[in-house]
């Protein structure tokens, strides 16, 4: 079942919190994973794998490089759930 943007954002924030220890309220839509949240490529891959499991979507490795901001990831997941 497709989830709303707010639900995906909240779920993504939980995943980022589990991986990095960042507070969930620090994970905002406009923030960059690398520049604002200081997430490295290894942590990002773990976040992607956990997001795939949590949201029931597939995020190919080639697409991960396009997920610059939290909003990019939310949009991708919402779109993938509707496919």
C-alpha positions in Angstrom: 0.0 0.0 0.0 1.3 3.4 -1.0 2.1 5.7 1.9 1.8 9.5 2.0 4.9 11.7 1.8 4.6 12.5 5.5 4.6 8.8 6.3 7.5 8.1 4.1 9.5 11.0 5.5 8.8 9.8 9.1 9.9 6.3 8.2 13.0 7.5 6.5 13.8 9.7 9.5 13.6 6.5 11.7 15.9 4.6 9.4 18.4 7.5 9.4 18.2 7.7 13.2 18.9 4.0 13.5 21.9 4.2 11.2 23.5 7.5 12.3 22.0 8.4 15.7 20.7 11.7 14.3 17.5 12.9 15.9 14.5 12.1 13.7 13.4 15.7 13.7 16.8 16.7 12.1 15.8 14.7 9.0 13.9 17.3 7.1 12.8 17.2 3.4 15.1 20.0 2.2 18.2 18.6 3.8 21.0 17.0 1.8 22.1 13.6 3.0 25.8 14.4 2.6 26.1 18.1 3.1 23.5 18.7 5.9 23.2 15.3 7.6 26.8 14.2 7.1 25.9 10.7 5.8 28.7 8.9 4.0 28.3 6.5 1.1 28.4 3.4 3.2 25.8 4.6 5.6 23.7 5.8 2.6 23.7 2.3 1.2 22.5 0.8 4.5 19.8 3.4 4.6 18.7 2.5 1.1 18.6 -1.2 1.9 16.6 -0.6 5.0 14.2 1.8 3.1 13.7 -0.9 0.5 12.7 -3.4 3.2 10.5 -0.9 5.1 8.7 0.5 2.1 8.6 -2.6 -0.2 10.4 -0.8 -3.1 13.5 -1.5 -5.1 16.1 1.3 -5.4 18.7 0.3 -8.0 22.3 1.3 -7.2 22.3 3.6 -10.3 19.5 5.6 -8.8 21.0 6.1 -5.4 23.4 8.8 -6.7 20.3 10.9 -7.6 19.0 10.9 -4.1 20.7 14.1 -3.0 18.1 15.4 -0.5 15.7 13.7 1.8 12.9 15.0 -0.4 14.5 13.2 -3.4 14.3 10.0 -1.5 10.7 10.6 -0.3 9.6 11.4 -3.9 11.4 8.3 -5.3 9.8 6.0 -2.7 6.3 7.4 -3.1 6.6 7.0 -6.9 8.0 3.5 -6.6 5.1 2.4 -4.3 2.6 3.6 -6.9 4.3 1.7 -9.8 
